[in-house]
Amino acid sequence: MAERIAPVSGLRSSRWLDAPDEVGIQNRAALRAVGLAVESGRPVVGISNTISDLNPCNSSMREQIEEARQGVIDAGGVPVVFPTISLGEDLMKPSAMLYRNLLAIEVEEMVRAYPIDALVLTANCDKTIPGAIMGATSSDVPTVLMLGGARPAPLYRGERLASGTDLWRALDDRRTGRMTDEQWESFERCYSCGLGACNVMGTATTMAIVAETLGFTLAGASTIPAGEPLGLRAANAAGRLAVERARNPIRPRELVTEASLQNALKVVAACGGSTNAVVHIAAIAGRAGIRLSQATIAGALSGVPVVADVQPIGRGLAQDFHAAGGVPALVHALGDTLDRSTRTVQGGTLGEAAKDAAPAGAAIRPIADVAGSPDGLAVVRGSLAPDGAVIKVAAASERLLVHRGPAVVFDGYEDMRARVDDPDLEVTPDSVLVIRGAGPVGGPGMPEWGMVPIPKKLAEAGITDMVRVSDARMSGTSFGTVFLHVAPEAAVGGPLALVRTGDVIAVDVPRGRLDLEVEDDELERRRAAWRPAPTPHVRGWVALYQRHVTQAPEGCDLDFLQAFAPGTETFVEPVVGRS
Ligand code: FES
């Protein structure tokens, strides 16, 4: 069908709202019916609402959404709040990661179908941040990301509780008898309070920092703690900025570049951030048609020590990171490590935003002060991971970074939970704990099962870390010598599927290696006998996901949403006619 209406105001929404015919009347009436003042030339700004009672991490953002709405009005725009799926990491099973791409599709399709000129996207819990950026990058309308910040830290026995991290520590104490039932219950009462994201350098805080580094937020706004009045001021400014960007666009694909993506990887390493971020950054890159090779990722991560002193590998909390100056101070601290010429949605460069932002607290250290420290993250490859795996070096035990040991293999989470504490499990401190069937297809959705608990009998003997290998991910709040994202995953026949208990696995992080020491002819025999496990998912989103999800190095996006092939980078506008 031929296009019927030419834009009048130059805005995208003009195709819906400026026509003098029955279609224009219908569209204008729909917005006026909900109380919006529609006039030609007023940009329509979509504000996504990712809040739900199932997602406490995003539920701190109600007032911010209202302030963003007011900011749009103050700047002469028309705010339209719309819902998307709410990805709450705690409650969604097997993992919110299974639905990250669904959020991205929703953002993209809401823009495609509606008269939206620019976006304020609300995000806070882990997967909401990359999902929002991926959807924005595919639709390529100007976007300001608005984060909700970290939840307050409750006190337990006089100490601030670190989300996730302290739960894993408490679990170890309970399993080994160092924590009584009463203490466990009292811990739970303290742990369960407060809205906002995890307050450590988990995936949410890491991805908030990535979002600001990529240029999607106001400078310094990505780490404002939940509930602070400053967050409301930033929300109002985000609404105003979105109106400005609708009139004078800076588009997501101008922000997502080779240089900004490499900056993003480097800040993840510099924060000792979540390994999940590596997957998300690859997915964001794919939406812009940029293929990040494992060599590129390894190169970006290499030589970047941890400057942020934040749990789970440091001492402070996310609030301390913000108090020390947040991302501008981090960029300042990293000096020439980053390309400071990349753009931000505010119109300047990353370097300009950081110019006068010397760190103001111990949670961010100048890079010179940590020179010679181990890198934050690293990529390894080898016969067990031909397409790569990731390890958070800064959270690992130095003595285990070069190690050989016999595998103890678990087929999935339930098998692991059933056997890991069995007194008869044949395991020693030198064993390599393997969990497989936990990748993007196998999980499905690559759950955060990678930090296999130390078997109880070893934990009781004082063992606190062992080498663990999996095709799963790991919570950003976790720690240990854990090799993650092994690709290809077991469910699609990667070498991980062929490992048997007793096989020797060798890791060598300085040399970037992860190898299975089994003869080739034996592996060929095993491969010939291997069959993929049947999936119970024959319908719905999960079936679609399993058919199309890519492996970790490509970001676990759906293949038809990536923009590598010619033409797939084009956002096709709808015909705007009668409904
Ligand atoms: Fe939502 Fe950690 S569970 S941010």
Boltz pocket constraint, residues with backbone or C-beta under 6 A from the ligand:
constraints:
  - pocket:
      binder: B
      contacts: [[A, 57], [A, 87], [A, 88], [A, 89], [A, 90], [A, 124], [A, 125], [A, 126], [A, 163], [A, 196], [A, 197], [A, 198], [A, 202], [A, 204]]
      max_distance: 6.0
